[in-house]
Structures are given as structure tokens and as C-alpha cells.
């Protein structure tokens, strides 16, 4: 929704730098306040010639497996990603935590482990606490009138923004909510946990469904538009919004989903999966083309990444921790982890990541990494009980 009514990525190309691991932050869910210096103060971007006046577009290729991307680059099937990487860098991104959509984009868009966001997997989550997302931090840092923050998203489920529900059961609504609390069957014909459940509060029964991860982001930024499904719709809508905001400082999150959908339907080694990567690349190129046409590409940074990969030659991504980041930014110095992307973007906008509270779990990709080796897999999320841990592993198999 609009907050302002007036708002009219070749093997050899990778940076082979050893990465390490950061310690998990204990479960703070307090509202985070950006305490870095305001524009005009001491905080300045460390990018080559960059200032906080730069625009940034974060483009998501949902479900893009790193090895498959490398192979497609070697075959010259992804010309946009190849050119972007020549201008800047293409680096490895490894995943600590569950390799699914909810966990992935929540970590990418905040820079935190699930202990902070509360988003462990597609089936174990609540709304990310207010103020933690990139868009929300930028709104606070620059001020509402000085930046436009927009999200154009293919998926409806898992990149969603519904509010928490707690509805008292009555004779009239009981059948409806009891049905909603039963397990569902996903696209692969497997039983999955329902969004809500029946709970007892002081002798009264309620239907309770946790808030979706991006509820607060959607209400505190300028545009959150999801459910567009097709790459073409996402691409055209993004291009339209870029034209409308060519004279504004902006941050976009653009999410393509056809790679993930094709992987689930036809498998990671299928022609359909490869064609979807080509489609993602095509529409990324069209977005860049519009930036060039409007003469604003030279002040716009592009970051392309994925929330998770895909299990080799499978239709699932239960253990798919290897993705990538491609960018035209010239100062990326190392490989990284999923939680390093948000700090990299915030720093590029001029924020001092050392002053952000709660302390970020990620480190900007422009900084040296002295962490121990990355802990690959869902166990790193350190859930509070064994059942959560079990669900985190099981539910990573879809979407």
C-alpha cells in the first residue's frame, strides 16, 4: 500500500575469498532504531564515488541455484548478469539457516538471524519486528519525504504481509476457522502445516494465525505489491515505477519467482528451470535498460541475489544453501552469507552499520570477514525447542 498519496549475476568471475561465521544473536525482538548519523552528518558511503544520493535496486531471483547460474553464465545464457558482474563483482553467498522463502528473504531484507526476526522457516514465523527491514531503516534515516521505498513481488504466499489474527470462535464462524486450522496439501501433494490454529484463552477458544513476516515493512514503506506471479508482470510494474520516480532517491526490492516455480514443477536440471533463469536475466536487463534510458543508471546500484538454491536435479530445496550476489558495485571484496546483504546495502546508502541496534548479524561485503567458518544448515538458527527445529528442516522442502 502507498504511504504517501502523492507517490504518482562464470566460475572465474567469483571472488574466492574464504568466509566465516558470526555468532547468533540472542532473541531480542525489540523495535530497532537507526542511530547512525543523518544525511549531512558524519556518515558517508564507502562506495567508489558514492554518496547517500545513490539509488539501489535489490533484485531477487527466487530459488536460483549457484552452480546452475555458473553453468548458464559459461554458456552465455545470462548476458545481463555477466555484464553486471564485469562492471562490479559476482561472489558466492552461503546460507546459514533454513533454505526456504520465508527464512531467506527475511534474512536478506534485515541482516539478522531468526532469533531476532522470528522467521525460522515457511511454517515457523511471526511478523518481523517493526523497524528492522532495509526499507524501514532508510525511511527513518533519510526522512519520509527524502526517499521512496518500494517492493514489487511475484509471490503472494511466503513473501506476504498479512496481519496477525486472533478471532474468538462462535457458533457462526466455528466451521470456517476449524477448516482453516487443518493441514493443507501443497503443490507437490504433501501435507503442510496450516497458517493458523485453535487456541484456548481463559476458557474461550480463538483462531490464531501469526502475522506474516513482512507486515511491518509493508505498512512502513511506500509500496508493497505482491502476488504478481509472472516475471513479465513484475518487470513491467518495476519499469513503470522507475519512470514515475526517476527524480527521487529510491530503494526497490524486486522479486522474480519463475525460477522457483519451475524448479518445483519440473526440477532443477530441467529446461523449464533454465528457461526461467534466462527470463529473470532478461527482465533484469530490461530494468537496467530503463535506468539507462532515463540517464540514472550511473547513480543506481544493482544487487542480484537469491533466497535459496535448489537440491541438485530435484524439485525441492531442503538442503540448498549455495547462492550468489551479482552487482555493479565495484567495492565488494569477498564472498559472504545471506545476512551480509542488508548491511552492504545500508552502508551503500551511507548508514554506519556499527551504530544500528540491535547489532546486525551480517557484515558488509566491503569489509574483511574474521568470523569462523559458516555453519551451513538449519541448525544454526538455534530454535527454542526440538519441534521448531524439526519443522525448520521439514518445511524447507517447498517454496
N, C-alpha and C positions, 0 to 999 in steps of 0.2 A: 504494500500500500504506500501511497505517497504521504510523506510527512509534510511536504511543502506544496501548497496548492499551485504555486507559480511554476513548478518544475515542468515548463511546456515540453616440438623438442626432438651415428656411426660409432662404432665401438671406440675408435681412436679419438673421437671428439669428447669423450667423457673425461672428467677430471678425476684421475685415480689417486685420490687423497684418502688416507685411512681416516675413518670416523670412529667416534667413541660413544659413550653413553652418559646421560645425565641421570642423577638420582630422582626418583619420583617424589613429587611434592605431596605432602600430607594434606588430607581432604578439606582444604579451605574452599568454601563456596560463597565467600563474601563478595559484595559488589566491588569491582576493581576500579580504581581511579587513576587516570593518566596524570602522572606528576612530572612528566618531562617538561622542559622549558617551552613556552609558547612561541609561535612564529615571531621572528624579530628578536627573540632572546638568544640564549647561548646555543641551543640545539641547532645543528646543521647537518645536512645529509653528507654521508661519506662517499656517495657515488661520484664517478668521474664527472665533474662539472655540474652535478645535480643540485637542485635546491628543493625546498618543500613545494615549489610550484609545479613539480613534475606530476603527470598523471600516471596511474598504474592500472593495468588490467590483469587480473588473475584468471587464467583460463583453465578449466578443469576438463580433462579427458577421462571421464569416469571409467575405471576398470582397465586402463591401458597398461599391459604387462611390459616391463622394461626390455626384456630380451626380444619380444616381438617388435617393439618400436625400433630397436637397434637393427634388426633384420630388415625392416621396411626402409629404414634410412639407407642401409647398404645397397638396397635395390632402387634407390632414388624415387621412392613412392611417397615421401613426405617432404616435398620441396620447401614448404613454409617452415617447418621445424628445423630443417637443415640450414636454411638461410638465417633464421633467428639465432641458432647456435653459433654460426660463423660470426655473427655480429657480437655475440656475448659468450655464453657458455652453455654446455649440456653436461649435467652432473647426475650422479646416482643419488637417489633418495631411498633409504631403507626405513622400514616401518616397525616401530615398537608398539605393539598393541594389536587389537583385532583388525583384520583386513576386510572390513566391510564399509558400507557407505556412510552410515551414521557416525561411526567412530572416526572414519577418515576425514570427512570434511569438517567435523567438529574440531579435530586436532589441527588441521591445516588453517582453519579460519581463526584460531585462537592462540596457538603456540603452547598449549597445555596438554598434560596427561589427563585421562578420565577422572583421576582423583580430584581435579579442580572443576572440570566441566560437568561431570556426572554422566557423560556419554561413553559407555563401555562397549556397546555393540548395538546392532539393529533392534535387539529385544530388551536391552537393559540400559535405560537412559531416563533423563528428565531434561527440562529446558536448561540450556547453558545459562549460568547466572548473568544477570544484566551487566553490560559494560565490557565483556571480555572479547568480543569479536573485533576484527580489524576495523570494520565499518564504524562500529560504535566508538572505538578509540579515536578514530580520525574525526568523527563529528565533534567529540569533546575537545580534541586538540586544536583543530582549526576554527571551530565555531560553526554553528548551523548554516550560516549564510556564506561560508567560505569554502565549502566542498560539497560535492554531490556524490552520494554513496548508493550504488545500485547493484542488485543481484538479478540475473536473468538465468533461470534454472530449468533444465529439461525435466528432471524428476519431480513428482509430487510426493510419493512415498519416500521416506528416508532423508530427503532434503526438504524437510517440512517445518511448519511453523504454527501448528495448532496450539491453542492454549490448553492448560490443564483443565480436566473436567472432574467434578465431584457432584454427582446428581443423586438425590435421595430417591430410592425406589418407591413407587406407588403401585397400586393395582393396575393403573392405566399404562404405566411405562415399563413394568417389570419384564414382560416378554421381550421387548425391544433390547433392553440392556443385558439381559441374560444371554441373548443371542450374540451380542457384541463381545461378551466376555468369554465365549467359547473359542478354542483354537481354530485357526484358519488354514486353508490349503493354499500354498504359494504356486507360482507359475510352473515349478518343477514337480508339482503334485505332492509336495511334502507338507506335513503338519507344522505350523509355526505358532508361536505364542501370540495371543491376541493383544491388541493395544491396551485394553482395559481389563479390570477385574471387579468382582463384587467384594466389598469390604464392610466390616461391622464397626460402627462408631456409636458407642454408648447404647447398644441395643437396636439401633437403626441401621438398615442396610443402604449402602450407597454404591453406585457405579463410579469407579475411579480410573481415570486414564491420565498418565503423566503428560506434562506439556512436552511438545516436540522440541528437538534441540534448538531450532533457530527462531523460536518465538520472540525472544527479546531483540535479536538482531532485526527481525522484520518490522518491529514496531518502532525501533530507534534509528532506522536508516531511511533513506528517501524512497527506495523502491525495492520490493521483494516480490518477484513474479516467478512462480514455479509451475510445473506441470505442462510445459510446452512440448515435451517429449522428443520431437524431431530436431536434428541438427539445423535444418533449414529454418525452422521457426525461431530457434534460439539465435542463430546467426543474424537473421533479418531484423529481429527485435533489437539486438545489440547494436547493429549498424544504425537503426533508426534513432536510438537513444544517444549514440555518439554524436550524430548530427545535431540533435537537439541541445547537446551540452558541450559543443565544441569550444565555447568561450568560457567554460567553467573548469576549475580544477575538479578532477573526478577520480573515484576508485570504483572499478567494476569487478564483480565476481561473475564470470560467465561459465556456465556448466553444460557440457555436452554429455549425452548418455547413450548414444547409439552403440558405442564400443561395448559397454557393459551389457546392454540388452542383447546384442548379437552374440556375446560370449555365453550368456546364459542359455540362449536358444540353440546355438549351433556349435559352440565350443571354441576354445582359444585358437586352435590351429585351422579354423575354418576360413573359407573365402569370405564369408559374411563378416567375420571379426576383422579381417584385414581390410575389407572394403570400408568398414566403419571407421577405422583409423585414418584411412585416406579421406573420408568425409570430414572428420574432425580437423584434419590438416587443411582441407580446402576452405572450410568456413573460418578457421583461424586466419588464413591468408586473406579472405575477404574482409575481415575485421581490420587487419593491418592495412589493407588497401584503402579502406575508407579513412583511416588515420592519415595516410599519406596524401590522399586527395584533399583533405581538409588542412593539410600542412601542420599537423600536430603530432605526427609520429616521432619527430625529433625530440619531443619533450614528453613522450609516453614510454614507460617501461612495460614490457610484456613478460609475464611469468606463466609458463605452461607446465602443469603437473597432473598427477592422478592420485586418487584417494586410496587405491589398492591395485594390485595387478590381477592376474588370473592364474589358477592352477594349470600347469602345463598340459595342454591337449584335453582339458576338462571343461565342464560347464559351470564350475564353481570357483570360489576364491577363498576357501577356508584357510589356506596357508599360502598367501600370495603377497609377501612383504617387499617386493622389489619394483620400484617405480623410478621416476626421473624428474628432473626440473630443467626446462629449457628457457633461456631468457636472452634478451638483448642487452641486459646489464653487463658491463664489462669488468666489474669488480668482484664477481663471485670467485672464491679461491679454493673451494673444497667441495667434496661430496657431503651429504647431510642426512637428516632424518625428517620425518613428516612434520614434527613440531618446530623445525627450524624455518619453515617458510613464512609464517606470520611475522616473526621478529625481523626477517630480511625485508619484508615489505614495509613494516613500521619504520625501520631505520631509514629506508629509502625515502620516506616521506619526511624525515627529519626528527623523528622521536628518539629520545635516548632510552633504549630498552633497559638499561640498568636502573632506571627510575620508575619502571612500571610495577605496579602492585596488583595482585600477587605476583611474585617473581616468576618470570616466564620460564618454562621448562626447556624451550628451544633457544638456540644461539644463532644470530645472523650468519648467513653463509659467507659474509665478508670478513668474518673473524676466525682466528685459529680455534681449533677444537681440541681441548685437552681431556675430554671425557674418556672413560674406559669404553671398551668395545660395546657396540649396540647390542641390546638384548632383544633378539628377533622373536616375535610371537606374542600371543595374547597374555601370557603370564606376567608380562611387565606391567600390566595395568593394575595389578595388585588389588583385586576386588575384595570387598569386606567379608564375603563368605563363599563357601565352596559352590553353592548353587549358582551364584553370579558367574563364577569362574567357568563352570560347566556351560552355562548359556553363552558366554562370550565366545567359546570355541565352537559350539554347535551352530549358532545362528549366523556365523560369518560365511556360511555356505551359500547364501542367497543375497543378491542385491548389495 
